[in-house]
């Protein structure tokens, strides 16, 4: 008994291979990047005709160098040459005349005799202010107390604070006094009586804003602290080969 194979229609979307445009085969036309697995015919190129001027025209420089004919292998050979110029202009002499000198401004020399000269100045100012200090310029030491060592002074006494060491009030035994100790509370040694305390009246709480309403609770969120049951959703099966809807959008 032969096995019957059920043929299914070919769906292009099921084919996962690349399309024909995926491959980039080398061309078989031309010479550049030709497929080396295929035979190629000879290829020729067309070029313009070369100009005949390239052969007839000499590319070397012509007689463009200016060589002086008077230059020989021994040096420059030239006859003496002269030029005619105008007569030179003479300038006037720069010697100073007699009025240029001022002998009266020259300082007298020690070797020459000169008349006596005098100068006029103001009268000399004599000393009008005596530099001796006045009586109030001296600051004598105070004679009260024993401040001047070479002056006799009476006996002076000073008061000092109370001494701590060696004073009559010094505590030599270093023992605490009666006021150093605190008295013991009687309740420690005797029977304690009952004691009561008074406090203010207890205020009733105001439930205007502190009591939560029914909407404050969320019983559906019990899974926050309890294990959650599995949940399932019902949907519509979609095929991956369905052509998407293309709608013309008017701009």
MDAnalysis code that builds the backbone (N, CA, C; Angstrom):
import MDAnalysis as mda
import numpy as np

u = mda.Universe.empty(753, n_residues=251, atom_resindex=np.repeat(np.arange(251), 3), trajectory=True)
u.add_TopologyAttr("name", ["N", "CA", "C"] * 251)
u.add_TopologyAttr("resid", np.arange(1, 252))
u.add_TopologyAttr("resname", ["UNK", "UNK", "UNK", "UNK", "UNK", "UNK", "UNK", "UNK", "UNK", "UNK", "UNK", "UNK", "UNK", "UNK", "UNK", "UNK", "UNK", "UNK", "UNK", "UNK", "UNK", "UNK", "UNK", "UNK", "UNK", "UNK", "UNK", "UNK", "UNK", "UNK", "UNK", "UNK", "UNK", "UNK", "UNK", "UNK", "UNK", "UNK", "UNK", "UNK", "UNK", "UNK", "UNK", "UNK", "UNK", "UNK", "UNK", "UNK", "UNK", "UNK", "UNK", "UNK", "UNK", "UNK", "UNK", "UNK", "UNK", "UNK", "UNK", "UNK", "UNK", "UNK", "UNK", "UNK", "UNK", "UNK", "UNK", "UNK", "UNK", "UNK", "UNK", "UNK", "UNK", "UNK", "UNK", "UNK", "UNK", "UNK", "UNK", "UNK", "UNK", "UNK", "UNK", "UNK", "UNK", "UNK", "UNK", "UNK", "UNK", "UNK", "UNK", "UNK", "UNK", "UNK", "UNK", "UNK", "UNK", "UNK", "UNK", "UNK", "UNK", "UNK", "UNK", "UNK", "UNK", "UNK", "UNK", "UNK", "UNK", "UNK", "UNK", "UNK", "UNK", "UNK", "UNK", "UNK", "UNK", "UNK", "UNK", "UNK", "UNK", "UNK", "UNK", "UNK", "UNK", "UNK", "UNK", "UNK", "UNK", "UNK", "UNK", "UNK", "UNK", "UNK", "UNK", "UNK", "UNK", "UNK", "UNK", "UNK", "UNK", "UNK", "UNK", "UNK", "UNK", "UNK", "UNK", "UNK", "UNK", "UNK", "UNK", "UNK", "UNK", "UNK", "UNK", "UNK", "UNK", "UNK", "UNK", "UNK", "UNK", "UNK", "UNK", "UNK", "UNK", "UNK", "UNK", "UNK", "UNK", "UNK", "UNK", "UNK", "UNK", "UNK", "UNK", "UNK", "UNK", "UNK", "UNK", "UNK", "UNK", "UNK", "UNK", "UNK", "UNK", "UNK", "UNK", "UNK", "UNK", "UNK", "UNK", "UNK", "UNK", "UNK", "UNK", "UNK", "UNK", "UNK", "UNK", "UNK", "UNK", "UNK", "UNK", "UNK", "UNK", "UNK", "UNK", "UNK", "UNK", "UNK", "UNK", "UNK", "UNK", "UNK", "UNK", "UNK", "UNK", "UNK", "UNK", "UNK", "UNK", "UNK", "UNK", "UNK", "UNK", "UNK", "UNK", "UNK", "UNK", "UNK", "UNK", "UNK", "UNK", "UNK", "UNK", "UNK", "UNK", "UNK", "UNK", "UNK", "UNK", "UNK", "UNK", "UNK", "UNK", "UNK", "UNK", "UNK", "UNK", "UNK", "UNK"])
u.atoms.positions = np.array([
    [0.858, -1.194, 0.000],
    [0.000, 0.000, 0.000],
    [0.885, 1.232, 0.000],
    [0.668, 2.056, -0.997],
    [1.497, 3.246, -1.106],
    [0.997, 4.340, -0.156],
    [1.991, 5.056, 0.317],
    [1.670, 6.165, 1.237],
    [1.313, 7.390, 0.417],
    [0.210, 7.949, 0.726],
    [-0.270, 9.120, -0.009],
    [0.216, 10.371, 0.716],
    [0.933, 11.200, -0.014],
    [1.427, 12.459, 0.550],
    [0.475, 13.566, 0.165],
    [-0.053, 14.208, 1.131],
    [-1.000, 15.289, 0.887],
    [-0.239, 16.549, 0.521],
    [-0.540, 17.071, -0.643],
    [0.120, 18.277, -1.096],
    [-0.610, 19.511, -0.579],
    [0.165, 20.395, -0.090],
    [-0.383, 21.651, 0.407],
    [-0.021, 22.782, -0.539],
    [-0.839, 23.784, -0.617],
    [-0.497, 24.924, -1.500],
    [0.740, 25.673, -0.981],
    [1.520, 26.131, -1.937],
    [2.753, 26.858, -1.585],
    [2.394, 28.285, -1.180],
    [2.828, 28.647, -0.022],
    [2.629, 30.017, 0.485],
    [3.988, 30.703, 0.478],
    [4.059, 31.770, -0.263],
    [5.355, 32.458, -0.394],
    [5.857, 32.997, 0.935],
    [4.947, 33.320, 1.820],
    [5.378, 33.871, 3.106],
    [6.095, 32.848, 3.953],
    [5.840, 31.542, 3.661],
    [6.511, 30.508, 4.443],
    [7.977, 30.344, 4.039],
    [8.295, 30.724, 2.811],
    [9.660, 30.565, 2.340],
    [10.542, 31.615, 3.023],
    [11.487, 31.119, 3.794],
    [12.352, 32.025, 4.544],
    [13.646, 32.352, 3.814],
    [13.879, 31.747, 2.652],
    [15.123, 32.000, 1.926],
    [15.129, 33.370, 1.277],
    [16.298, 33.887, 0.884],
    [16.369, 35.199, 0.223],
    [15.831, 35.148, -1.187],
    [15.365, 36.268, -1.709],
    [14.818, 36.362, -3.044],
    [15.903, 36.490, -4.093],
    [15.496, 36.580, -5.377],
    [16.499, 36.707, -6.452],
    [17.329, 37.979, -6.349],
    [16.714, 39.020, -5.837],
    [17.473, 40.264, -5.723],
    [18.479, 40.271, -4.591],
    [18.512, 39.189, -3.849],
    [19.440, 39.134, -2.724],
    [20.870, 38.890, -3.189],
    [21.019, 38.162, -4.301],
    [22.356, 37.780, -4.764],
    [22.879, 38.851, -5.713],
    [24.160, 39.106, -5.651],
    [24.828, 40.079, -6.523],
    [25.849, 39.324, -7.361],
    [25.394, 38.766, -8.504],
    [26.277, 38.004, -9.383],
    [27.119, 38.954, -10.223],
    [28.355, 38.562, -10.527],
    [29.182, 39.428, -11.381],
    [28.643, 39.453, -12.795],
    [28.811, 40.558, -13.517],
    [28.271, 40.645, -14.886],
    [29.117, 39.841, -15.875],
    [28.501, 39.469, -16.994],
    [29.186, 38.761, -18.086],
    [29.363, 39.642, -19.307],
    [29.089, 40.945, -19.171],
    [29.217, 41.901, -20.262],
    [30.335, 42.865, -19.914],
    [31.197, 43.117, -20.879],
    [32.271, 44.047, -20.655],
    [33.537, 43.363, -20.161],
    [34.484, 44.209, -19.808],
    [35.781, 43.695, -19.366],
    [35.996, 43.891, -17.865],
    [35.443, 44.956, -17.292],
    [35.621, 45.259, -15.880],
    [34.689, 44.385, -15.059],
    [35.224, 43.745, -14.006],
    [34.470, 42.901, -13.062],
    [33.703, 41.785, -13.788],
    [34.332, 41.211, -14.812],
    [33.689, 40.131, -15.570],
    [33.727, 38.843, -14.761],
    [32.699, 38.023, -14.927],
    [32.635, 36.747, -14.220],
    [33.743, 35.836, -14.744],
    [34.636, 35.439, -13.844],
    [35.784, 34.649, -14.290],
    [35.405, 33.207, -14.614],
    [34.211, 32.794, -14.254],
    [33.779, 31.431, -14.597],
    [33.170, 31.351, -15.985],
    [32.971, 32.481, -16.618],
    [32.372, 32.526, -17.943],
    [33.412, 33.004, -18.947],
    [33.407, 32.449, -20.182],
    [34.354, 32.935, -21.202],
    [33.974, 34.333, -21.665],
    [34.985, 35.123, -21.937],
    [34.772, 36.500, -22.372],
    [35.386, 36.696, -23.744],
    [34.749, 37.489, -24.572],
    [35.239, 37.803, -25.912],
    [36.247, 38.932, -25.842],
    [37.071, 39.076, -26.903],
    [38.026, 40.192, -26.882],
    [37.302, 41.541, -26.866],
    [37.871, 42.462, -26.133],
    [37.286, 43.797, -25.983],
    [38.270, 44.818, -26.513],
    [37.752, 45.789, -27.220],
    [38.577, 46.834, -27.815],
    [38.060, 48.191, -27.327],
    [38.987, 49.147, -27.329],
    [38.639, 50.512, -26.927],
    [38.913, 51.444, -28.088],
    [38.157, 52.516, -28.177],
    [38.293, 53.512, -29.235],
    [38.904, 54.776, -28.631],
    [39.914, 55.320, -29.361],
    [40.583, 56.527, -28.896],
    [40.707, 57.489, -30.060],
    [40.776, 58.744, -29.795],
    [40.909, 59.743, -30.850],
    [42.298, 59.686, -31.482],
    [42.400, 60.209, -32.696],
    [43.670, 60.215, -33.423],
    [44.628, 61.206, -32.777],
    [45.890, 60.803, -32.697],
    [46.891, 61.679, -32.107],
    [47.260, 62.786, -33.074],
    [47.577, 63.964, -32.556],
    [47.924, 65.107, -33.384],
    [49.342, 64.950, -33.920],
    [49.543, 65.372, -35.182],
    [50.878, 65.320, -35.779],
    [51.796, 66.400, -35.255],
    [51.232, 67.373, -34.544],
    [52.069, 68.446, -34.000],
    [52.996, 67.949, -32.907],
    [52.683, 66.835, -32.311],
    [53.532, 66.309, -31.252],
    [54.876, 65.851, -31.797],
    [54.937, 65.521, -33.105],
    [56.188, 65.057, -33.712],
    [56.940, 66.201, -34.353],
    [56.212, 67.140, -34.983],
    [56.858, 68.225, -35.718],
    [57.305, 69.363, -34.813],
    [56.630, 69.603, -33.767],
    [56.962, 70.722, -32.889],
    [58.076, 70.297, -31.950],
    [59.131, 71.116, -31.911],
    [60.257, 70.838, -31.004],
    [59.916, 71.402, -29.633],
    [60.086, 70.600, -28.638],
    [59.753, 71.027, -27.282],
    [60.925, 71.641, -26.541],
    [62.107, 71.722, -27.196],
    [63.264, 72.322, -26.521],
    [63.177, 73.835, -26.611],
    [63.730, 74.569, -25.634],
    [63.669, 76.041, -25.685],
    [64.543, 76.588, -26.798],
    [64.117, 77.705, -27.389],
    [64.860, 78.342, -28.463],
    [65.912, 79.306, -27.940],
    [66.350, 80.227, -28.789],
    [67.393, 81.191, -28.360],
    [66.806, 82.259, -27.449],
    [66.426, 81.848, -26.329],
    [65.800, 82.761, -25.378],
    [66.774, 83.270, -24.337],
    [68.023, 82.783, -24.347],
    [68.996, 83.216, -23.352],
    [69.710, 84.456, -23.868],
    [69.849, 85.454, -23.041],
    [70.529, 86.708, -23.394],
    [71.947, 86.652, -22.837],
    [72.895, 86.235, -23.684],
    [74.303, 86.122, -23.286],
    [75.037, 87.363, -23.777],
    [75.706, 88.054, -22.890],
    [76.452, 89.256, -23.241],
    [77.645, 88.874, -24.114],
    [77.808, 89.585, -25.233],
    [78.893, 89.260, -26.162],
    [80.253, 89.688, -25.636],
    [80.269, 90.589, -24.649],
    [81.546, 91.065, -24.135],
    [82.133, 90.156, -23.072],
    [81.423, 89.121, -22.707],
    [81.916, 88.186, -21.708],
    [82.674, 87.082, -22.421],
    [83.943, 86.922, -22.085],
    [84.789, 85.871, -22.650],
    [85.204, 84.923, -21.559],
    [86.019, 83.974, -21.982],
    [86.488, 83.022, -20.986],
    [87.526, 83.613, -20.062],
    [88.051, 84.802, -20.437],
    [89.012, 85.484, -19.571],
    [88.350, 86.545, -18.691],
    [87.075, 86.753, -18.865],
    [86.367, 87.756, -18.101],
    [85.630, 88.708, -19.012],
    [85.225, 89.823, -18.457],
    [84.470, 90.821, -19.221],
    [85.456, 91.746, -19.922],
    [85.403, 91.802, -21.211],
    [86.283, 92.641, -22.017],
    [85.486, 93.851, -22.479],
    [85.955, 95.070, -22.042],
    [85.221, 96.291, -22.355],
    [86.201, 97.444, -22.404],
    [86.052, 98.339, -23.350],
    [86.879, 99.541, -23.459],
    [86.380, 100.585, -22.491],
    [87.251, 101.529, -22.093],
    [86.806, 102.568, -21.163],
    [85.724, 103.430, -21.791],
    [84.748, 103.784, -20.983],
    [83.630, 104.604, -21.443],
    [83.496, 105.809, -20.536],
    [83.036, 106.918, -21.116],
    [82.915, 108.173, -20.375],
    [81.496, 108.703, -20.547],
    [81.120, 109.527, -19.567],
    [79.803, 110.152, -19.611],
    [79.944, 111.630, -19.342],
    [79.071, 112.443, -19.851],
    [79.111, 113.892, -19.708],
    [78.029, 114.292, -18.723],
    [78.458, 115.044, -17.675],
    [77.534, 115.524, -16.657],
    [77.608, 117.032, -16.573],
    [76.662, 117.618, -15.860],
    [76.679, 119.044, -15.666],
    [77.701, 119.471, -14.623],
    [77.938, 120.793, -14.545],
    [78.906, 121.333, -13.599],
    [78.386, 121.147, -12.176],
    [79.304, 120.763, -11.297],
    [78.921, 120.577, -9.906],
    [78.566, 121.874, -9.215],
    [77.573, 121.825, -8.321],
    [77.109, 123.020, -7.610],
    [77.852, 123.138, -6.296],
    [78.518, 124.305, -6.127],
    [79.273, 124.517, -4.899],
    [78.363, 125.107, -3.819],
    [78.500, 124.591, -2.660],
    [77.711, 125.101, -1.536],
    [78.471, 126.206, -0.829],
    [77.736, 127.095, -0.168],
    [78.350, 128.186, 0.565],
    [79.090, 127.677, 1.784],
    [80.084, 128.452, 2.199],
    [80.896, 128.054, 3.346],
    [80.065, 128.152, 4.625],
    [80.239, 127.159, 5.511],
    [79.507, 127.096, 6.761],
    [80.298, 127.677, 7.925],
    [81.318, 128.476, 7.653],
    [82.121, 129.071, 8.729],
    [81.298, 130.128, 9.456],
    [81.215, 130.104, 10.806],
    [80.420, 131.111, 11.533],
    [81.063, 132.487, 11.458],
    [80.221, 133.537, 11.515],
    [80.703, 134.894, 11.474],
    [81.061, 135.428, 12.854],
    [81.481, 136.711, 12.932],
    [81.872, 137.267, 14.245],
    [80.701, 137.363, 15.221],
    [79.497, 137.566, 14.729],
    [78.364, 137.704, 15.637],
    [77.870, 136.402, 16.231],
    [78.448, 135.321, 15.793],
    [78.000, 134.033, 16.321],
    [78.551, 133.766, 17.709],
    [79.686, 134.326, 18.029],
    [80.329, 134.048, 19.314],
    [79.785, 134.987, 20.381],
    [79.768, 134.550, 21.651],
    [79.352, 135.341, 22.823],
    [80.416, 135.167, 23.886],
    [81.483, 135.940, 23.809],
    [82.558, 135.764, 24.817],
    [82.138, 136.186, 26.216],
    [81.097, 137.036, 26.321],
    [80.678, 137.451, 27.658],
    [79.985, 136.326, 28.422],
    [79.543, 135.310, 27.730],
    [78.887, 134.188, 28.386],
    [79.861, 133.096, 28.810],
    [81.108, 133.265, 28.457],
    [82.092, 132.245, 28.830],
    [82.427, 132.382, 30.306],
    [82.527, 131.298, 31.052],
    [82.867, 131.398, 32.482],
    [84.313, 131.847, 32.658],
    [84.593, 132.624, 33.714],
    [85.981, 133.083, 33.949],
    [86.888, 131.920, 34.335],
    [88.098, 132.001, 33.867],
    [89.088, 130.980, 34.167],
    [89.945, 131.440, 35.331],
    [90.549, 130.517, 36.048],
    [91.392, 130.867, 37.199],
    [92.676, 131.568, 36.770],
    [93.092, 131.319, 35.544],
    [94.345, 131.941, 35.088],
    [94.152, 133.385, 34.660],
    [92.917, 133.825, 34.497],
    [92.644, 135.183, 34.062],
    [92.228, 136.044, 35.251],
    [92.573, 137.286, 35.202],
    [92.180, 138.229, 36.242],
    [90.766, 138.737, 35.938],
    [89.957, 138.834, 36.972],
    [88.589, 139.294, 36.804],
    [88.235, 140.210, 37.970],
    [87.383, 141.206, 37.760],
    [87.021, 142.128, 38.841],
    [86.159, 141.423, 39.878],
    [86.103, 141.987, 41.070],
    [85.279, 141.359, 42.117],
    [83.795, 141.453, 41.766],
    [83.039, 140.457, 42.210],
    [81.598, 140.400, 41.950],
    [80.874, 140.179, 43.267],
    [79.706, 140.779, 43.365],
    [78.925, 140.699, 44.595],
    [77.494, 140.263, 44.242],
    [76.852, 139.669, 45.267],
    [75.461, 139.239, 45.119],
    [74.633, 139.846, 46.231],
    [73.356, 140.089, 45.976],
    [72.435, 140.656, 46.942],
    [71.485, 139.552, 47.408],
    [71.346, 139.410, 48.728],
    [70.448, 138.410, 49.300],
    [69.671, 139.034, 50.444],
    [68.733, 138.314, 50.994],
    [67.916, 138.814, 52.097],
    [68.702, 138.785, 53.391],
    [68.156, 139.485, 54.410],
    [68.805, 139.574, 55.713],
    [68.736, 138.221, 56.417],
    [69.803, 137.920, 57.127],
    [69.869, 136.662, 57.863],
    [68.908, 136.701, 59.042],
    [68.093, 135.653, 59.184],
    [67.125, 135.596, 60.266],
    [67.813, 135.053, 61.509],
    [67.692, 135.854, 62.605],
    [68.263, 135.421, 63.871],
    [67.278, 134.510, 64.601],
    [67.788, 133.782, 65.606],
    [66.966, 132.848, 66.359],
    [66.070, 133.618, 67.306],
    [64.795, 133.537, 67.106],
    [63.832, 134.229, 67.954],
    [63.169, 133.286, 68.949],
    [63.163, 131.993, 68.682],
    [62.520, 131.031, 69.566],
    [63.603, 130.322, 70.356],
    [63.479, 130.377, 71.673],
    [64.455, 129.715, 72.531],
    [64.133, 128.225, 72.605],
    [65.155, 127.374, 72.481],
    [64.965, 125.930, 72.519],
    [64.878, 125.372, 73.930],
    [64.986, 126.228, 74.954],
    [64.892, 125.733, 76.331],
    [63.453, 125.334, 76.610],
    [63.193, 124.142, 77.114],
    [61.803, 123.732, 77.365],
    [61.175, 124.533, 78.501],
    [59.853, 124.628, 78.451],
    [59.095, 125.354, 79.467],
    [58.964, 124.513, 80.736],
    [58.508, 125.133, 81.850],
    [58.360, 124.348, 83.099],
    [57.363, 123.203, 82.971],
    [56.332, 123.367, 82.167],
    [55.341, 122.294, 82.062],
    [55.794, 121.160, 81.145],
    [56.990, 121.256, 80.597],
    [57.493, 120.169, 79.754],
    [58.032, 119.009, 80.566],
    [58.345, 119.249, 81.842],
    [58.902, 118.183, 82.677],
    [57.769, 117.413, 83.350],
    [57.937, 116.127, 83.487],
    [56.982, 115.252, 84.163],
    [57.698, 114.679, 85.375],
    [57.417, 115.251, 86.548],
    [58.062, 114.793, 87.772],
    [57.353, 113.568, 88.306],
    [58.067, 112.683, 88.929],
    [57.419, 111.485, 89.491],
    [56.543, 111.844, 90.689],
    [55.546, 111.017, 90.937],
    [54.626, 111.225, 92.046],
    [55.332, 110.925, 93.362],
    [55.137, 111.790, 94.379],
    [55.779, 111.620, 95.684],
    [54.920, 110.846, 96.656],
    [53.710, 110.412, 96.243],
    [52.848, 109.628, 97.115],
    [53.177, 108.156, 96.938],
    [53.553, 107.527, 98.033],
    [53.905, 106.120, 97.959],
    [55.396, 105.925, 97.728],
    [55.795, 104.701, 97.712],
    [57.210, 104.350, 97.541],
    [57.492, 104.149, 96.062],
    [57.527, 105.243, 95.313],
    [57.769, 105.194, 93.884],
    [59.102, 105.807, 93.501],
    [59.600, 106.746, 94.303],
    [60.882, 107.384, 94.018],
    [61.923, 106.757, 94.934],
    [62.939, 106.124, 94.391],
    [63.888, 105.419, 95.277],
    [64.775, 106.348, 96.107],
    [65.051, 107.566, 95.632],
    [65.970, 108.449, 96.366],
    [65.228, 109.506, 97.191],
    [63.904, 109.353, 97.367],
    [63.127, 110.263, 98.194],
    [62.565, 109.501, 99.383],
    [62.584, 110.127, 100.578],
    [62.015, 109.439, 101.760],
    [60.498, 109.390, 101.650],
    [59.906, 108.268, 102.049],
    [58.457, 108.085, 101.990],
    [58.001, 107.371, 103.245],
    [56.754, 107.597, 103.646],
    [56.178, 106.952, 104.823],
    [55.790, 105.513, 104.496],
    [55.407, 104.784, 105.526],
    [55.034, 103.382, 105.346],
    [53.729, 103.284, 104.568],
    [53.656, 102.329, 103.685],
    [52.463, 102.093, 102.869],
    [52.073, 100.632, 102.989],
    [50.789, 100.416, 103.000],
    [50.254, 99.065, 103.169],
    [49.361, 98.743, 101.973],
    [49.215, 97.452, 101.733],
    [48.368, 96.967, 100.634],
    [47.483, 95.848, 101.139],
    [46.325, 95.696, 100.534],
    [45.365, 94.654, 100.895],
    [45.378, 93.581, 99.805],
    [45.439, 92.363, 100.255],
    [45.418, 91.234, 99.320],
    [44.234, 90.327, 99.641],
    [43.973, 89.377, 98.788],
    [42.869, 88.459, 98.995],
    [43.163, 87.419, 100.067],
    [42.134, 86.639, 100.413],
    [42.274, 85.603, 101.437],
    [43.120, 84.463, 100.892],
    [44.012, 83.996, 101.729],
    [44.861, 82.892, 101.318],
    [44.128, 81.566, 101.454],
    [44.457, 80.653, 100.587],
    [43.847, 79.329, 100.623],
    [44.668, 78.376, 101.464],
    [45.951, 78.450, 101.365],
    [46.855, 77.565, 102.106],
    [47.401, 78.332, 103.303],
    [47.260, 77.732, 104.481],
    [47.785, 78.366, 105.696],
    [46.857, 79.344, 106.344],
    [45.650, 79.525, 105.812],
    [44.698, 80.453, 106.407],
    [43.947, 79.764, 107.541],
    [43.344, 80.538, 108.469],
    [42.564, 79.903, 109.550],
    [41.376, 79.115, 109.028],
    [40.847, 79.498, 107.879],
    [39.684, 78.793, 107.347],
    [40.056, 77.548, 106.549],
    [41.313, 77.196, 106.506],
    [41.726, 76.027, 105.733],
    [41.273, 74.755, 106.427],
    [40.657, 73.837, 105.699],
    [40.181, 72.563, 106.230],
    [41.310, 71.556, 106.107],
    [41.896, 71.252, 107.251],
    [43.028, 70.328, 107.227],
    [42.585, 68.882, 107.174],
    [41.369, 68.575, 107.668],
    [40.910, 67.186, 107.685],
    [40.329, 66.740, 106.353],
    [39.914, 67.679, 105.540],
    [39.355, 67.388, 104.227],
    [38.099, 66.516, 104.294],
    [37.345, 66.592, 105.381],
    [36.137, 65.781, 105.526],
    [34.924, 66.618, 105.146],
    [33.875, 65.994, 104.546],
    [32.691, 66.758, 104.154],
    [31.857, 67.168, 105.358],
    [31.149, 68.260, 105.261],
    [30.306, 68.751, 106.327],
    [28.925, 68.127, 106.307],
    [28.080, 68.495, 107.275],
    [26.721, 67.923, 107.312],
    [25.877, 68.296, 106.094],
    [26.123, 69.453, 105.541],
    [25.315, 69.872, 104.395],
    [25.712, 69.160, 103.108],
    [26.759, 68.371, 103.187],
    [27.206, 67.659, 101.993],
    [26.283, 66.507, 101.642],
    [25.600, 65.940, 102.681],
    [24.766, 64.754, 102.473],
    [23.324, 65.191, 102.267],
    [22.591, 64.412, 101.453],
    [21.168, 64.628, 101.211],
    [20.347, 63.712, 102.111],
    [19.209, 64.209, 102.560],
    [18.342, 63.408, 103.431],
    [17.639, 62.325, 102.623],
    [17.470, 61.137, 103.221],
    [16.832, 60.013, 102.545],
    [15.322, 60.152, 102.643],
    [14.651, 59.796, 101.535],
    [13.196, 59.897, 101.522],
    [12.602, 58.879, 102.495],
    [11.573, 59.243, 103.275],
    [10.996, 58.290, 104.251],
    [10.380, 57.057, 103.615],
    [9.927, 57.151, 102.363],
    [9.304, 55.998, 101.726],
    [10.285, 54.866, 101.493],
    [11.570, 55.167, 101.582],
    [12.563, 54.110, 101.375],
    [12.643, 53.196, 102.593],
    [12.492, 53.761, 103.785],
    [12.657, 52.976, 105.015],
    [11.320, 52.595, 105.635],
    [10.264, 53.338, 105.425],
    [8.954, 53.091, 106.035],
    [7.963, 52.603, 104.998],
    [6.778, 52.220, 105.496],
    [5.722, 51.728, 104.629],
    [5.142, 52.901, 103.837],
    [5.052, 52.674, 102.568],
    [4.603, 53.748, 101.696],
    [3.090, 53.758, 101.607],
    [2.508, 54.925, 101.706],
    [1.073, 55.099, 101.593],
    [0.668, 55.137, 100.116],
    [-0.584, 54.758, 99.833],
    [-1.030, 54.823, 98.434],
    [-1.049, 56.262, 97.930],
    [-0.655, 56.395, 96.652],
    [-0.598, 57.722, 96.030],
    [-1.364, 57.683, 94.722],
    [-1.973, 58.786, 94.407],
    [-2.782, 58.912, 93.202],
    [-2.342, 60.178, 92.460],
    [-2.578, 60.155, 91.172],
    [-2.261, 61.312, 90.327],
    [-3.520, 61.770, 89.616],
    [-3.636, 63.053, 89.377],
    [-4.779, 63.662, 88.719],
    [-4.365, 64.062, 87.301],
    [-5.174, 63.706, 86.323],
    [-4.913, 64.076, 84.945],
    [-6.169, 64.704, 84.350],
    [-6.065, 65.414, 83.256],
    [-7.247, 66.077, 82.687],
    [-8.212, 65.069, 82.089],
    [-9.421, 65.559, 81.764],
    [-10.478, 64.722, 81.221],
    [-10.060, 64.206, 79.837],
    [-10.386, 62.956, 79.626],
    [-10.066, 62.352, 78.338],
    [-10.983, 62.905, 77.264],
    [-10.384, 63.394, 76.175],
    [-11.175, 63.965, 75.096],
    [-11.609, 62.874, 74.130],
    [-12.844, 62.992, 73.671],
    [-13.366, 62.035, 72.706],
    [-12.700, 62.264, 71.344],
    [-12.342, 61.207, 70.676],
    [-11.683, 61.388, 69.366],
    [-12.653, 61.940, 68.341],
    [-12.145, 62.762, 67.477],
    [-12.933, 63.373, 66.417],
    [-12.826, 62.499, 65.166],
    [-13.961, 61.867, 64.784],
    [-13.955, 60.951, 63.657],
    [-14.366, 61.635, 62.357],
    [-14.233, 62.933, 62.290],
    [-14.675, 63.635, 61.084],
    [-13.775, 63.325, 59.888],
    [-12.459, 63.187, 60.128],
    [-11.531, 63.006, 59.012],
    [-10.636, 61.787, 59.176],
    [-10.577, 61.163, 60.323],
    [-9.615, 60.085, 60.554],
    [-10.169, 58.709, 60.237],
    [-11.521, 58.538, 60.248],
    [-12.096, 57.215, 60.000],
    [-12.182, 56.991, 58.497],
    [-11.595, 55.917, 57.926],
    [-11.685, 55.680, 56.482],
    [-13.077, 55.235, 56.073],
    [-13.495, 55.629, 54.867],
    [-14.789, 55.243, 54.338],
    [-14.726, 53.912, 53.610],
    [-15.863, 53.476, 53.047],
    [-15.869, 52.196, 52.321],
    [-14.965, 52.208, 51.092],
    [-14.801, 53.369, 50.474],
    [-13.964, 53.419, 49.277],
    [-12.479, 53.374, 49.556],
    [-12.093, 53.444, 50.826],
    [-10.670, 53.406, 51.151],
    [-10.094, 52.009, 51.083],
    [-10.951, 50.997, 51.111],
    [-10.469, 49.616, 51.100],
    [-10.467, 49.089, 49.674],
    [-9.564, 48.180, 49.392],
    [-9.454, 47.533, 48.083],
    [-9.389, 46.034, 48.304],
    [-10.532, 45.377, 48.454],
    [-10.492, 43.928, 48.700],
    [-9.981, 43.140, 47.510],
    [-10.008, 43.745, 46.304],
    [-9.530, 42.994, 45.148],
    [-8.002, 42.878, 45.127],
    [-7.315, 43.636, 45.959],
    [-5.860, 43.581, 46.000],
    [-5.363, 42.683, 47.125],
    [-6.055, 41.586, 47.327],
    [-5.646, 40.700, 48.414],
    [-4.374, 39.946, 48.063],
    [-4.049, 39.891, 46.760],
    [-2.880, 39.114, 46.364],
    [-1.576, 39.816, 46.729],
    [-1.664, 41.004, 47.281],
    [-0.435, 41.681, 47.686],
    [0.270, 40.936, 48.803],
    [-0.510, 40.232, 49.657],
    [0.098, 39.475, 50.747],
    [-0.307, 38.006, 50.733],
    [-1.140, 37.592, 49.756],
    [-1.568, 36.199, 49.635],
    [-1.173, 35.671, 48.260],
    [-1.027, 34.364, 48.092],
    [-0.674, 33.812, 46.779],
    [-1.781, 34.065, 45.755],
    [-1.384, 34.402, 44.533],
    [-2.319, 34.750, 43.475],
    [-2.608, 33.524, 42.618],
    [-3.861, 33.357, 42.213],
    [-4.257, 32.243, 41.373],
    [-3.873, 32.521, 39.926],
    [-3.702, 31.468, 39.124],
    [-3.364, 31.695, 37.706],
    [-4.513, 32.366, 36.970],
    [-4.168, 33.249, 36.025],
    [-5.159, 34.001, 35.254],
    [-4.912, 33.749, 33.780],
    [-5.994, 33.655, 32.999],
    [-5.911, 33.394, 31.571],
    [-6.741, 34.447, 30.852],
    [-6.324, 34.721, 29.596],
    [-7.050, 35.672, 28.756],
    [-7.469, 34.975, 27.475],
    [-8.592, 35.379, 26.896],
    [-9.126, 34.837, 25.658],
    [-8.912, 35.865, 24.564],
    [-8.256, 35.430, 23.450],
    [-7.992, 36.338, 22.351],
    [-8.395, 35.730, 21.032],
    [-8.031, 36.365, 19.911],
    [-8.354, 35.929, 18.556],
    [-7.071, 35.479, 17.888],
    [-7.128, 34.330, 17.194],
    [-5.950, 33.821, 16.515],
    [-5.740, 34.616, 15.217],
    [-4.531, 35.051, 15.023],
    [-4.164, 35.822, 13.840],
    [-3.129, 35.047, 13.054],
    [-3.237, 35.067, 11.758],
    [-2.269, 34.404, 10.890],
    [-1.154, 35.371, 10.544],
    [0.042, 34.854, 10.494],
    [1.177, 35.701, 10.162],
    [1.322, 35.915, 8.669],
    [0.488, 35.230, 7.870],
    [0.583, 35.357, 6.430],
    [-0.517, 36.229, 5.859],
    [-1.318, 36.857, 6.703],
    [-2.403, 37.704, 6.224],
    [-1.808, 38.997, 5.696],
    [-2.251, 39.395, 4.506],
    [-1.759, 40.638, 3.912],
    [-2.310, 41.827, 4.686],
    [-1.455, 42.745, 5.082],
    [-1.965, 43.899, 5.835],
    [-2.844, 44.784, 4.971],
    [-3.775, 45.440, 5.590],
    [-4.706, 46.319, 4.901],
    [-4.005, 47.629, 4.566],
    [-4.005, 47.971, 3.282],
    [-3.379, 49.197, 2.806],
    [-4.482, 50.124, 2.344],
    [-4.597, 51.258, 2.940],
    [-5.644, 52.227, 2.629],
    [-4.976, 53.475, 2.091],
    [-5.499, 53.984, 1.003],
    [-4.960, 55.220, 0.443],
    [-5.330, 56.383, 1.352],
    [-4.336, 57.085, 1.763],
    [-4.548, 58.232, 2.644],
    [-4.490, 59.487, 1.802],
    [-5.560, 60.252, 1.835],
    [-5.617, 61.496, 1.068],
    [-4.913, 62.573, 1.868],
    [-3.918, 63.157, 1.244],
    [-3.176, 64.218, 1.927],
    [-3.967, 65.518, 1.868],
])
